[in-house]
Amino acid sequence: MDGEITVLLTKWKDGEPDAFDQLVPLVYPRLRELAASYIRRERDPGVMQATSLVHELYLRLLGQKKADWTDRAHFYTFSAKIMRMILIDHARGNHAQRRGGHAEHVPLSDDMAWVGIGSVEMIELSRALDEFAAIDPTKVQMVELRYFLGCTADETADLMHLSKATIDRDLKYARAWLFRRIQPDPAAILTRP
Amino acid sequence: MPPNPVPPDPVPDPAERIFHDLLDVPRDQREATLQRRCAGDTTLMAELRSLLEACEAEELFGSRIVREARSAAAHPGRLIGPYCLDSLIGRGGMGAVYLAHRDDGQFEQQVAIKLIDMPLATDLFRERFRLERQILAGLVHPYIAHMLDGGVAETGELYLAMDFVDGVSIQRFCEENSLSLRDRLALFLKVCGAVQFAHQNLVIHRDLKPDNILVAADGTPRLLDFGTAKLVVPTDSDAASGFTQLGLQAFTPQYASPEQVLGDPITTASDIYSLGVLLYLLLARVLPYELKEFTTAEMLRVICTDVPPKPSSVATMSHFTIDADLDAIILKALRKEPQQRYLTVDQFAADIQAWIDGRPVSACRGNWSYIAGKFVRRNKVPLAAAALLLVSIMAGIAGVLWQAHVANRERQRAEARSQDLRQLSNSLLSELDQALKDIPGSTGAQKLLVSRVLEHLDRMAADAQGDRQTQLDLARAYTSLGGVQGDAYEQNAADTPGALKSLGKAIALAQAVVDAHPSDTEALRVLATAVEDRGEVLTTAGNPENSIAALKSAVQTYDRILALPGVTAPLLLEASTANQVLGDEYCEDAGMADNAAGIAMYRRSLAMDERALSLDPTYMPARRGPGYMHLHIGNAQIDEDSPRAREEFRIALKVVEALPAQELAKLNTLRLHAVLVRKIAVALADVGDYTTAAPLFAQSLAIYRKLAEADPKDTRAFGDLKRVLDDAATASEAAADPVLAAKPGQRQQNLQTAAAFLQEEAATIRKLIALQPGNDDPAQEVANVQVRLGAIQYALGQPAETEAVSRAAIAVLQRIAMKSNASPRNLDLSVSAMLRAEPASLRNRQQIIAMAERGVALTHRKRAYFLLELAQALQADGQPKQADAIAREGIALLDPPRPGDPPTRIRKLLLAVLITH
């Protein structure tokens, strides 16, 4: 099975769209376990933990001791996408119960605190990300790595071959763009006491 | 969903580029820049305005939500353990403090809850947190905010619950109430009391500053934040095992001592320094230093080198003035070198009290040296140890070991680990224990310490197989631990089985190394030490045969080492000590009572000292050694052959007198000298030469009186004083005894002299009882003295009021001598006094015989002295035949006198039993 994942990852990397769909069922259950602990902690679990768990998972799935750097970058990118799917599934499942309730707001990340894990905004964010991906797929990848997988800015920069300054700058733009899609009236927030 | 292509350098679209540029220009220039850059493109302009607005709103909204989420995490009603949070009081680097109440509905107790937010807290950290919490929970003092509870909240944060203190900082309290100088000092003294109390309980505050000392409206100060700072300051081993280096953030620079800034060990002296800064601030209203930049370089320069100005020279207080004495007191607390400051908070406080009372303060008296020392050859320095102790408790000794363990597994092996271990075994544990002894009421801490250390040693031992250095380090650590367990300083606190177990582990570890490397001097030495300690513990366990066997084995191991190359003077002294300990054990009254074997060991010991001296003629322990050894030999002979003993004492005295002047001035040497003078006097009196003995007693007495006066808390000095008084009284009593002295005309005068000595002795013993309550021996000694005094007063014709005293004293003597664990000495103290009790109707003759018989049996019929007491008891009971037989048995034990030697006291008294027959 692990050999299959490697093959599929390579295919996906080479731009074969079917490979992703074939990969998901293989990796999804394990990543969901990981995500569950992420969600259960109900707070920023500490970046180290999330990424090191993904890394461990990666090594396990690939069944090898040393991972090739490029493979690793792809796996992280892939995991980040899966994580986004998991968190959105989670939010959809939660939807009915949470609406109108006094559920505790647990930010997706401190930098993106306006999206709560399991909240309606999470579903809206995902739609906005799909729209944004059509214009600027790189930034979506950044958002996924940084906010869904929990990588640090440095790790994100590393995985994407960019400088940290670029990551910070681009994410600022991405957040503004996404926020505007979700909150149609930002001015109201600025004038609210 | 295909992978997103990753361009090497993404080129933003024009709107995005302008967006970034706009964020870089100041807010008030943004509009102008926007107009210029868009150059009339209104769509672009609208898009950018919308994006900028969204960006600003996103940040604001995000931070607002973060804030709300944080307070939601502590929203009113949230439960932390059994506490219900009410409101946020403040936030600090380590987490937030909330006002809370206990949620059991029983009583409304307001508490402060400190949540320590450390998401990455490791098990190691939690373990340490738990250990320290245990110590802190014991810190109950009216001026310390009591730590009530602590634990791990459901969300994983560590929490501490403490008394909620409703007050203002001590500085604000002083200013707002315009306190007078005296009131400020009085308030400060209360704070000192609390800090001293903490020190006695092994806790250093480490962050004393006005904000941590709140004063309630009624003027009661309360110290806060005990133990929270200590949770994060790392030790060297922390750094080694990957702990974050938080040391420099964990204190407040303005109040930090030089050692804190330098990262040196923090001791109680650091708190004394911080108290000095506080007092400076309270009196002068400014801090001793001005820190402007808070850089490490500035802190190092200012705190570690700049001498602070006298408080009086910078004071801005108008309604009182600071005099030179107060300047001196404060500056003494602020000395750069910890050992130059007050040694304890109590001394600091005592000086302030002296100033308040108008007495001279010690800070002005210049330097005085602290003379410390012990009569034993293995010296320990309690003060240094006390300082060390507090450091290690703080670091958590278990932590040290744990980290050694972690290092053992995860890091490059040998270095860090064995260094930690060596530190532990060579100094930490034994000094820690010594320091614990010096702090009353620390038995609990000692027990906790021992169990933690043992746990971790066992864990490490499981990993150590085959690694020579680790095995030896562990053996040393087990040996130190065994010493702590076996060496009780509070009655019944010794854990002999535990000590034997630890020493057994040490021996097994060392033996394994020795088996693998038979000529490994270091391993043999570790083995010898552990075996010797085992022998010493067995002694106290009342197991003389096993003890002798162990000590013999230690001596043999040393013989093996001494046959190998590389013998040094210190090694010879170590071997000499082992021989001496075995000799002592042979001479033990209730043990082998084999003085000849004991003396043989002492002679071996003497030869080793001499060999050491030939290797290194300047090695001082080897120069002093023969003095002690001849004293030991003489002691083994004094009861039965005082002329020979006197020769040994004389040789010892010559050894001592030949020591360099500097050495002679030392306390230990002074004591040795006084002991020898006393022993020579005793030996002279033993053969009836009271005239020569008297001035020697006087000389010895003068030295002891001076030592006892120098330190009114020195129990050893009072013990020595008591002994010389007893010896002098015994000599005068003997001089008045018609059997022993020929001049009955001086009887009255000798009796009066004896009575004077006995009275002073009783007073001295009472001081000892006050210093060491709960010890039976001094009580029995007082009773012994009272009965003897009663007998003398009876003989002098003043019996009236003494009979009741003697009766009560005899009751004490009987009670103690009848105990199942009574020692030969207990029996001697009772029998010798009761035999003499006056009026004779006080003597319960059957009981005296029973006690004397027990004394004879306990000493295996090998002690002429105990046989004499039994013979006298039988004689007094009208059993002359039995008395005669016992006296003959006693005489047979004595060496035949050498030609020209005068008859000894014991011989005369034994013969007296025969003659009257």
Contacts between the chains, C-beta under 8 A, distances in Angstrom:
chain1	res1	chain2	res2	distance
A	12	B	2	7.8
A	12	B	3	5.9
A	13	B	3	6.4
A	15	B	2	5.8
A	15	B	3	7.0
A	17	B	1	7.0
A	17	B	2	4.9
A	20	B	1	5.2
A	20	B	2	7.2
A	20	B	3	7.8
A	21	B	1	8.0
A	41	B	156	7.9
A	42	B	155	7.7
A	43	B	73	7.8
A	43	B	119	7.9
A	43	B	155	7.3
A	44	B	119	7.7
A	45	B	119	7.3
A	46	B	119	4.8
A	46	B	120	5.8
A	48	B	120	7.3
A	74	B	3	7.1
A	77	B	3	6.5
A	77	B	4	7.4
A	78	B	3	7.7
A	81	B	1	7.0
A	104	B	69	7.8
A	104	B	72	6.1
A	105	B	65	6.6
A	105	B	68	7.2
A	105	B	69	5.5
A	105	B	72	6.9
A	106	B	69	7.2
A	107	B	65	6.4
A	107	B	66	6.6
A	107	B	69	6.0
A	110	B	62	8.0
A	110	B	66	5.8
A	111	B	62	7.1
A	112	B	62	6.8
A	113	B	61	7.9
A	113	B	62	4.3
A	113	B	63	7.3
A	113	B	65	4.2
A	113	B	66	4.6
A	113	B	69	6.8
A	114	B	58	6.9
A	114	B	61	5.2
A	114	B	62	5.2
A	114	B	65	5.6
A	133	B	4	7.3
A	137	B	4	3.9
A	137	B	5	6.8
A	138	B	4	6.3
A	138	B	5	7.9
A	138	B	6	6.6
A	138	B	7	6.6
A	138	B	10	5.3
A	140	B	4	6.6
A	141	B	4	4.4
A	141	B	6	7.3
A	160	B	6	6.1
A	161	B	6	6.7
A	161	B	8	6.5
A	162	B	10	7.8
A	166	B	10	7.8
A	169	B	20	5.8
A	170	B	10	7.5
A	170	B	12	7.9
A	172	B	23	7.3
A	172	B	55	6.6
A	173	B	12	7.7
A	173	B	16	5.6
A	173	B	19	6.0
A	173	B	20	7.1
A	173	B	51	7.6
A	173	B	55	7.8
A	175	B	55	7.3
A	175	B	58	5.2
A	176	B	19	7.7
A	176	B	51	5.2
A	176	B	52	7.7
A	176	B	54	4.4
A	176	B	55	3.7
A	176	B	58	5.7
A	177	B	51	6.9
A	177	B	54	7.3
A	179	B	54	4.9
A	179	B	55	7.7
A	179	B	57	6.7
A	179	B	58	3.9
A	179	B	61	7.6
A	180	B	50	6.3
A	180	B	51	6.8
A	180	B	54	3.8
A	183	B	54	7.5
A	183	B	57	6.9
A	183	B	61	7.5
A	186	B	50	7.9
A	186	B	53	5.0
A	186	B	54	4.7
A	186	B	56	7.6
A	186	B	57	3.5
A	186	B	58	7.4
A	187	B	53	6.1
A	187	B	57	7.3
A	189	B	57	4.3
A	189	B	60	6.4
A	189	B	61	5.0
A	190	B	53	6.9
A	190	B	56	6.3
A	190	B	57	5.2
A	190	B	60	6.5
